[in-house]
Amino acid sequence: MPKDLRTFIEQVEKYHPSSYLRTEHEVDPEYELTGVLRKLQDEGRFPMVMFDNVKGNDLRVLGNALGSRERLALLFDTDNDGLTAAYEQKQGQQIPPEIVETGPVKEVIQTGDDIDVTTIANIVHCEGDGGEHGEYISSGVTMVKDPDTGVYNAGIYRIQIIGPNEMRLDPGQYSHIWHLHNKMEQRDEPLEIAIVIGHYPTMYMASQFRGGLDDDEIHVAGGLAGEAMRMVPAETLNMNVPADAEIVIEGKMLPNRREWEGPFGEFSWYMGPAHDANVVEITAITRRSDAIYQDVFNAHPEHNLIGMVGREAGILSKLRAVVPTVQAVSLPFSACCRFAAYVSIKKEYDGQARNAALTALGADPFVKLCIVVDDDIDPYDEMRVMWAVATRVRADKDVIIIPETYTVELDPTAYSIEDDTKNGALNAKWIIDATKPVGLPFQEVADVPEAVWRNVDLEQFFGNTPR
């Protein structure tokens, strides 16, 4: 059977059963659904939750499916520590899609007057979202096909529900969809889009692939899943859509038309400001008869995790070309899995750490701080990273600031070149070189011999006590 969202649910039930909760209690989609996830977060818990009874919604809703590195590791038959390396290996093994005549996503087809997106997407996530139109699709993978090359691109963007057949979509200027829509606007033509809700998580991860315009992200999704993605012709568009998705919303992003959208709680856990956004006209909705609406809580760790692994792998790949001795890259939760990168290298010569940092900062526009540490520091252990900063950094020599670089508009501290008091897409980037100098004396680390402490069996001393 082809991999889909239900495959992933089965994997979680089998390997992490305590990480999957299900409730038939009616939940209000305005704040209460995300309120449940927020309460779990406050208790340090991030299970996948199936809401079987959502008020005013025709479908079940699955929340927080991607909110755990351990669950994401199931996709690659690895564990938390091996996740980024496994992703990096898989992303280079692209597999073209398989075109089929039909699939589960075609069990229900709505066109014309039958279209009503509000019956399947009615969740209000954060206080203040969208003003009077607070319902957002935060989990949709927006697919587009380049009309000139036929290459498919995918990304996740905030999508505001305005009415039964109208939405507003906000891609940043750094995105490929912005580039393609701009190209179509020059021709005064709409850009066809398909919004995919609910699929095997490798599709979501492929949408965050940091490649070029000629990289087909449906091929990337196939490589990550280890099998071709099944694709079926859309109902109203000149493109194919995933046959095994839960829901597909077909539409057209209209040319030269903008309407007010937002504000919206973002991955930064701040309210992203309102502004003019592209208008989308819905032309069809297709779905499974018992479709599961997969939701992503926007201002929540799940949102941060979706792009983290792909971004880590993308930075790691680019770093290997510059610093072959790079050990690992971490995008920490403390920086929203976007704004900071911790890089561990086996340092061979002075200046190497700074070259690594410059590469990391250029590899991903979101990253504005890079801390480089020696290979004795685990970049996933933030306490150890900060220990290296505290004990190996001379601030007057090892902290470097690069002004006026492009970041992203959603950085709360980004500014405009015309007026630095207004939000824009510019910010300073900075480097902290927390590596020891090569060839100079440095104090030795104090520790118990590793061969001793790693082999200690605590049960011999304390029995089988809870951890």
Phi, psi and omega per residue, in radians:
M1 nan 2.461 3.114
P2 -1.160 2.621 -3.140
K3 -1.308 2.373 3.112
D4 -2.590 -2.983 -3.125
L5 -1.043 -0.642 -3.103
R6 -1.205 -0.540 3.025
T7 -1.040 -0.786 -3.122
F8 -1.133 -0.747 3.112
I9 -1.024 -0.741 3.112
E10 -1.104 -0.691 3.115
Q11 -1.090 -0.758 -3.134
V12 -1.149 -0.753 3.123
E13 -1.054 -0.600 -3.092
K14 -1.379 -0.803 -2.980
Y15 -1.752 -0.437 3.121
H16 -2.375 1.040 -3.036
P17 -1.031 -0.535 3.136
S18 -1.280 -0.164 -3.115
S19 -1.681 0.219 -3.135
Y20 -2.296 2.067 3.115
L21 -2.004 2.631 3.131
R22 -2.444 2.424 -3.130
T23 -2.419 2.442 3.038
E24 -1.754 -0.038 3.119
H25 -1.150 2.325 -3.122
E26 -1.090 2.344 3.140
V27 -2.159 2.412 3.098
D28 -1.393 2.214 -3.130
P29 -1.218 -0.248 3.099
E30 -1.587 1.743 3.062
Y31 1.313 -0.639 -3.028
E32 -1.215 -0.695 -3.140
L33 -1.049 -0.875 3.095
T34 -1.266 -0.409 3.058
G35 -1.093 -0.633 3.077
V36 -1.081 -0.805 3.138
L37 -1.156 -0.609 3.117
R38 -1.181 -0.644 3.087
K39 -1.134 -0.755 3.082
L40 -1.076 -0.714 3.100
Q41 -1.045 -0.712 -3.130
D42 -1.101 -0.458 3.099
E43 -1.606 0.114 -3.140
G44 1.289 0.451 -3.107
R45 -2.073 2.422 -3.083
F46 -2.375 0.940 -3.140
P47 -1.295 2.804 2.943
M48 -1.365 2.327 -3.045
V49 -2.203 2.224 3.040
M50 -1.758 2.097 3.063
F51 -1.741 1.886 -3.078
D52 -1.428 -0.262 -3.015
N53 -2.387 1.523 -3.114
V54 -1.799 2.125 -3.064
K55 -0.994 2.232 3.076
G56 1.299 0.114 -3.098
N57 -2.032 2.362 -3.131
D58 -1.304 -0.219 -2.963
L59 -2.120 2.790 2.908
R60 -1.243 2.682 3.125
V61 -2.155 2.282 3.075
L62 -1.848 2.101 -3.139
G63 -1.954 2.619 3.014
N64 1.073 0.491 -3.127
A65 -1.049 -0.615 -3.022
L66 -1.829 0.380 -3.011
G67 -1.582 0.456 -3.124
S68 -2.637 2.257 3.067
R69 -1.090 -0.618 -3.134
E70 -1.110 -0.704 3.104
R71 -1.199 -0.696 3.113
L72 -1.112 -0.551 3.137
A73 -1.118 -0.432 3.088
L74 -1.036 -0.507 -3.096
L75 -1.134 -0.422 -3.032
F76 -2.115 0.276 3.128
D77 0.909 0.805 -3.135
T78 -2.421 -2.917 3.091
D79 -2.101 -3.054 -3.077
N80 -0.974 -0.782 -3.072
D81 -1.181 -0.527 -3.077
G82 -1.671 0.083 -2.990
L83 -1.105 -0.891 -3.065
T84 -1.135 -0.739 3.128
A85 -1.118 -0.670 3.120
A86 -1.150 -0.734 3.102
Y87 -1.081 -0.797 -3.116
E88 -1.020 -0.723 3.137
Q89 -1.156 -0.755 -3.072
K90 -1.243 -0.587 -3.035
Q91 -1.151 -0.344 3.102
G92 -1.534 -0.096 -3.100
Q93 -1.815 1.142 -3.017
Q94 -1.253 2.458 -3.108
I95 -2.190 2.121 3.131
P96 -1.105 2.717 -3.111
P97 -1.286 2.843 3.005
E98 -1.816 2.149 -3.137
I99 -1.556 2.183 -3.133
V100 -2.153 2.885 -3.084
E101 -1.341 -0.627 -3.124
T102 -2.713 3.096 -3.125
G103 -2.977 3.101 -3.094
P104 -0.968 -0.529 -3.102
V105 -1.180 -0.163 -3.140
K106 -1.726 0.142 -3.094
E107 -1.133 -0.572 3.049
V108 -2.198 2.231 -3.133
I109 -2.201 2.173 3.135
Q110 -2.117 2.189 3.062
T111 -2.376 2.955 3.072
G112 0.985 -2.300 -3.084
D113 -1.226 -0.220 3.134
D114 -1.370 -0.196 -3.088
I115 -1.272 2.220 3.011
D116 -2.688 1.607 -3.077
V117 -1.198 -0.336 -3.073
T118 -1.211 -0.306 -3.132
T119 -1.462 -0.165 3.118
I120 -2.144 -0.170 -3.116
A121 -2.413 1.499 -3.044
N122 -2.256 0.440 -3.037
I123 -1.562 2.278 3.004
V124 -1.879 2.048 -2.934
H125 -1.533 -0.936 -3.021
C126 -2.173 2.624 3.079
E127 -1.051 2.206 -3.141
G128 1.711 -0.146 3.114
D129 -1.042 2.167 2.885
G130 1.191 0.076 -3.113
G131 1.120 -2.200 -3.105
E132 -1.304 -0.297 3.088
H133 -2.003 1.382 -3.044
G134 -1.508 -0.107 -3.129
E135 -1.323 2.270 3.138
Y136 -2.332 2.536 2.859
I137 -1.594 1.964 -3.122
S138 -1.890 -0.069 -3.051
S139 -2.001 0.131 -3.084
G140 -1.401 2.266 2.982
V141 -1.554 1.930 -3.108
T142 -1.478 2.049 3.131
M143 -1.818 2.425 3.036
V144 -2.384 2.699 3.060
K145 -2.029 2.216 3.079
D146 -1.094 2.065 -3.066
P147 -1.151 -0.308 -3.117
D148 -1.635 -0.616 -3.061
T149 -1.896 -0.348 -3.077
G150 1.386 0.059 3.139
V151 -1.339 2.394 3.134
Y152 -1.631 2.391 3.043
N153 -2.140 2.639 -3.136
A154 -2.455 2.569 3.106
G155 -2.794 2.857 3.111
I156 -1.951 2.148 -3.081
Y157 -2.351 2.801 3.102
R158 -1.355 2.338 -3.039
I159 -2.275 2.006 -3.094
Q160 -1.627 2.299 3.084
I161 -1.474 2.127 -3.136
I162 -1.805 -0.641 -3.129
G163 -2.879 -3.027 -3.076
P164 -0.961 -0.609 -3.094
N165 -2.291 0.406 3.137
E166 -2.339 2.390 3.096
M167 -2.414 2.887 3.013
R168 -2.198 2.353 -3.005
L169 -2.216 2.387 -3.023
D170 -2.147 1.527 2.999
P171 -1.537 2.401 3.098
G172 -1.256 2.840 -3.101
Q173 -1.175 -0.270 3.105
Y174 -1.382 -0.192 -2.985
S175 -1.533 2.714 3.103
H176 -1.227 -0.575 3.132
I177 -1.135 -0.605 3.073
W178 -1.081 -0.764 3.132
H179 -1.057 -0.791 -3.099
L180 -1.208 -0.678 3.098
H181 -1.152 -0.674 3.107
N182 -1.089 -0.699 3.116
K183 -1.107 -0.729 -3.139
M184 -1.231 -0.577 3.104
E185 -1.097 -0.581 3.100
Q186 -1.096 -0.411 3.105
R187 -1.705 0.000 -3.080
D188 1.007 0.749 3.130
E189 -2.201 2.622 3.100
P190 -1.298 2.767 3.014
L191 -1.770 2.133 3.107
E192 -1.277 2.357 3.133
I193 -2.366 2.640 3.012
A194 -2.238 2.190 -3.114
I195 -1.795 2.024 -3.043
V196 -1.753 2.181 3.142
I197 -2.114 1.987 3.082
G198 1.587 1.834 3.084
H199 -2.839 3.084 3.066
Y200 -1.010 2.357 -2.961
P201 -1.031 -0.333 3.101
T202 -1.095 -0.412 3.063
M203 -1.203 -0.732 3.085
Y204 -1.084 -0.720 -3.121
M205 -1.199 -0.639 3.110
A206 -1.126 -0.526 -3.141
S207 -1.176 -0.261 3.108
Q208 -1.768 0.151 3.120
F209 -1.065 2.294 -3.078
R210 -1.702 1.209 -3.137
G211 -1.949 -2.922 -3.131
G212 -1.629 3.086 -3.133
L213 -1.136 -0.342 3.139
D214 -1.629 0.069 3.071
D215 -1.563 2.064 -3.129
D216 -1.476 2.016 -3.008
E217 -1.398 -0.156 2.946
I218 -1.279 -0.617 3.040
H219 -1.144 -0.711 3.118
V220 -1.084 -0.760 3.130
A221 -1.053 -0.696 3.095
G222 -1.107 -0.750 3.118
G223 -1.099 -0.739 -3.136
L224 -1.134 -0.646 -3.130
A225 -1.417 -0.285 -3.107
G226 1.363 0.287 3.100
E227 -2.787 2.702 3.140
A228 -1.111 2.388 3.020
M229 -1.345 2.279 3.110
R230 -1.376 2.258 -3.110
M231 -2.166 2.545 -3.085
V232 -2.315 2.571 3.132
P233 -1.034 2.408 3.076
A234 -1.196 2.840 -3.130
E235 -1.368 -0.664 -3.000
T236 -2.226 0.105 -3.069
L237 -2.170 2.740 3.080
N238 -1.574 1.081 3.132
M239 -2.826 2.943 3.079
N240 -1.769 2.730 3.141
V241 -2.320 2.790 -3.093
P242 -1.132 2.138 -3.063
A243 -1.205 -0.453 -3.032
D244 -1.858 0.289 3.041
A245 -1.221 2.855 3.026
E246 -1.374 -0.776 -3.070
I247 -2.501 2.477 2.960
V248 -2.292 2.227 3.051
I249 -1.859 2.047 3.133
E250 -1.654 2.504 3.133
G251 -2.954 -3.103 -3.138
K252 -2.291 2.241 3.043
M253 -1.476 1.968 -2.951
L254 -1.255 2.564 -3.140
P255 -1.406 2.501 2.996
N256 0.937 0.660 3.072
R257 -2.397 2.173 3.125
R258 -2.268 2.525 3.073
E259 -2.411 2.784 -3.080
W260 -1.136 2.347 -3.136
E261 -2.462 2.490 3.085
G262 1.771 -3.008 -0.062
P263 -1.225 3.059 -3.050
F264 -2.677 2.328 3.090
G265 -1.163 2.143 -2.973
E266 -1.853 3.099 3.130
F267 -1.046 -0.368 3.124
S268 -1.325 -0.156 -3.068
W269 1.213 0.374 2.951
Y270 -2.026 2.853 3.068
M271 -1.374 2.017 3.033
G272 -1.211 2.340 -3.008
P273 -1.157 2.729 3.047
A274 -1.349 2.631 3.101
H275 -2.927 3.109 3.076
D276 -1.236 2.414 -3.138
A277 -2.393 2.940 -3.113
N278 -1.251 2.494 3.111
V279 -1.638 2.294 3.131
V280 -2.010 2.233 3.058
E281 -1.743 2.112 -3.113
I282 -1.388 2.271 -3.120
T283 -1.928 -0.297 3.098
A284 -2.926 2.681 2.949
I285 -2.261 2.200 3.035
T286 -2.145 2.571 -3.105
R287 -2.842 2.958 2.988
R288 -1.247 2.691 3.140
S289 -1.160 -0.524 3.090
D290 -2.029 0.753 -2.994
A291 -0.997 2.561 3.016
I292 -1.818 2.173 3.086
Y293 -1.514 1.923 3.110
Q294 -1.500 2.083 -3.117
D295 -1.910 2.619 3.014
V296 -2.084 2.100 3.089
F297 -1.242 1.984 -2.935
N298 -1.108 -0.909 -3.102
A299 -1.654 1.170 -2.953
H300 -2.758 2.703 -3.119
P301 -0.942 -0.521 3.129
E302 -1.017 -0.779 3.134
H303 -1.020 -0.712 -3.139
N304 -1.152 -0.676 -3.051
L305 -1.225 -0.511 -3.036
I306 -0.955 -0.802 -3.090
G307 -1.649 -0.150 -2.983
M308 -1.081 -0.881 -3.019
V309 -1.132 -0.764 3.110
G310 -1.106 -0.672 3.117
R311 -1.199 -0.724 3.079
E312 -1.019 -0.811 -3.120
A313 -1.141 -0.669 3.118
G314 -1.117 -0.759 3.109
I315 -1.152 -0.738 -3.138
L316 -1.047 -0.742 -3.140
S317 -1.082 -0.766 -3.134
K318 -1.211 -0.603 3.124
L319 -1.153 -0.621 -3.102
R320 -1.047 -0.526 3.132
A321 -1.263 -0.427 -3.090
V322 -1.778 -0.722 -3.116
V323 -2.251 1.577 -3.080
P324 -1.054 -0.340 -3.108
T325 -1.613 0.267 3.069
V326 -1.077 2.385 -3.081
Q327 -1.704 -0.797 -3.072
A328 -2.903 2.807 3.082
V329 -2.272 2.365 3.070
S330 -2.227 2.340 2.976
L331 -1.861 1.756 -2.925
P332 -1.277 2.633 3.064
F333 -1.025 -0.596 -3.083
S334 -1.082 -0.324 3.100
A335 -2.037 0.559 3.063
C336 1.087 0.382 -3.127
C337 0.997 0.458 -3.099
R338 -2.450 -0.871 -2.850
F339 -1.467 -0.239 -3.141
A340 -2.359 2.589 3.056
A341 -2.260 2.308 3.017
Y342 -1.842 2.153 -3.057
V343 -2.094 2.230 3.089
S344 -1.856 2.254 3.121
I345 -2.309 2.676 2.938
K346 -1.565 1.711 -2.952
K347 -1.281 2.236 -3.104
E348 -1.872 -0.451 -3.124
Y349 -2.727 2.707 -3.133
D350 -1.157 2.506 -3.074
G351 1.629 -0.317 -3.107
Q352 -1.131 -0.661 -3.130
A353 -1.115 -0.651 -3.115
R354 -1.260 -0.622 3.038
N355 -1.084 -0.708 3.107
A356 -1.094 -0.754 -3.123
A357 -1.116 -0.762 3.128
L358 -1.079 -0.668 3.103
T359 -1.134 -0.774 -3.136
A360 -1.102 -0.721 -3.135
L361 -1.146 -0.591 3.133
G362 -1.435 -0.333 -3.058
A363 -1.305 -0.443 -3.086
D364 -2.530 2.095 -3.062
P365 -1.095 -0.433 -3.124
F366 -1.180 -0.563 -3.022
V367 -1.289 2.114 3.114
K368 -2.070 -0.132 3.044
L369 -2.305 2.256 3.038
C370 -2.169 2.159 3.039
I371 -1.911 2.143 -3.140
V372 -1.849 2.286 -3.115
V373 -2.196 2.872 3.088
D374 -1.284 2.953 -3.058
D375 -1.289 -0.096 3.037
D376 -1.491 -0.006 -3.134
I377 -1.907 2.193 3.071
D378 -1.396 1.995 -3.091
P379 -1.173 -0.226 3.073
Y380 -1.510 -0.119 3.110
D381 -1.805 1.643 -3.012
E382 -1.087 -0.556 3.097
M383 -1.083 -0.706 3.126
R384 -1.211 -0.656 3.097
V385 -1.075 -0.813 -3.140
M386 -1.179 -0.530 3.035
W387 -1.101 -0.733 3.106
A388 -1.121 -0.711 3.091
V389 -1.068 -0.755 -3.079
A390 -1.220 -0.499 -2.998
T391 -1.985 -0.152 -3.067
R392 -2.168 0.026 -3.061
V393 -1.863 2.312 2.922
R394 -1.844 1.855 -2.952
A395 -1.009 -0.583 -3.115
D396 -1.246 -0.330 -3.107
K397 -2.016 -0.511 -2.932
D398 -1.877 0.062 3.052
V399 -1.968 2.127 -3.076
I400 -2.139 2.336 -3.140
I401 -2.028 2.300 3.135
I402 -2.017 1.936 -3.036
P403 -1.405 2.780 2.955
E404 0.878 0.965 3.014
T405 -1.795 2.786 3.100
Y406 -1.377 2.246 3.011
T407 -2.052 -1.993 3.069
V408 -2.545 2.719 -3.114
E409 -1.127 -0.431 -3.079
L410 -1.451 -0.024 2.984
D411 -1.229 2.070 -3.061
P412 -1.053 -0.368 -3.112
T413 -1.810 0.094 3.128
A414 -1.218 2.642 -3.051
Y415 -2.343 2.968 -3.137
S416 -1.724 2.516 3.121
I417 -1.164 -0.520 -3.139
E418 -1.331 -0.578 -3.080
D419 -2.634 1.816 -3.029
D420 -1.311 0.070 3.021
T421 -1.605 -0.115 -3.113
K422 -1.920 2.655 3.123
N423 -1.157 2.475 3.103
G424 -2.645 -2.438 -3.129
A425 -2.260 0.241 -3.136
L426 -1.850 2.597 3.039
N427 -2.852 2.839 2.975
A428 -1.338 2.540 2.961
K429 -1.969 2.658 -3.100
W430 -2.473 2.705 -3.079
I431 -2.110 2.391 2.948
I432 -2.095 1.974 3.098
D433 -1.566 1.733 -3.107
A434 -1.796 0.546 3.089
T435 -1.736 2.712 3.103
K436 -1.362 2.616 3.079
P437 -1.172 2.625 -3.136
V438 -1.533 2.317 3.027
G439 1.400 0.064 3.119
L440 -1.997 2.661 3.135
P441 -1.104 2.475 3.051
F442 -2.592 2.522 -3.071
Q443 -1.051 2.485 3.139
E444 -1.330 2.549 3.083
V445 -1.251 2.357 3.110
A446 -1.607 2.171 -3.127
D447 -2.867 2.835 2.963
V448 -1.246 2.509 3.092
P449 -0.919 2.271 -3.051
E450 -1.050 -0.653 3.139
A451 -1.056 -0.422 3.125
V452 -1.464 -0.979 -3.000
W453 -1.217 -0.548 3.122
R454 -1.172 -0.484 -3.090
N455 -1.660 0.076 3.095
V456 -1.224 2.254 3.082
D457 -1.738 1.782 -3.057
L458 -1.120 -0.451 3.134
E459 -1.135 -0.486 3.093
Q460 -1.117 -0.508 -3.073
F461 -1.662 -0.656 -2.963
F462 -2.171 -0.047 -3.062
G463 1.375 -3.024 -3.106
N464 -1.517 1.344 -3.118
T465 -1.584 2.606 3.110
P466 -1.076 2.571 3.111
R467 -1.724 nan nan
